[in-house]
Amino acid sequence: MPLPPASFLFLVLSLRAQCEIQLGLMHYGQEEKPEPDLELARHTIDLMGVLLEKTKGNLSLEEHRMLENSLTELRFRYVQVSDEVAKAAAQKA
C-alpha cells in the first residue's frame, strides 16, 4: 500500500493513532490488550496541544477542527483509561 501524501491532516491522524495505541485502545495482532502507557500518552496529548497553540490562525477550518476534535477526544479517553487503571490497581491492593 502506498503512503498517503504528507499533509497536516495526516500528521494529526498519525499522532491521534499513536496516542490511541499508547492508551491501549488499539492493538495489532496481539491477543491480549496491551497495558496503557499513560505518561507517554499524556506527552503525545501535550504535543498536540502545543501544535494547536502554535498553529493558531494558520490552519484551514478542516485542519483546525480535526486537531481540536482529536485533542478533545483523546483528553476524554485519557481520563477514562486513567480511571480504569486506578480502579484495577485498587482491586489488586
Protein Blocks (a to p, Z undefined) as FASTA:
>chain_A
ZZddddfklmmmmmmmmmmmmnopacehiabdcdddfklmmmmmmmmmmmmmmmgoiacf
klmmmmmmmmmmmmmmmmmmmmmmmmmmmmmZZ
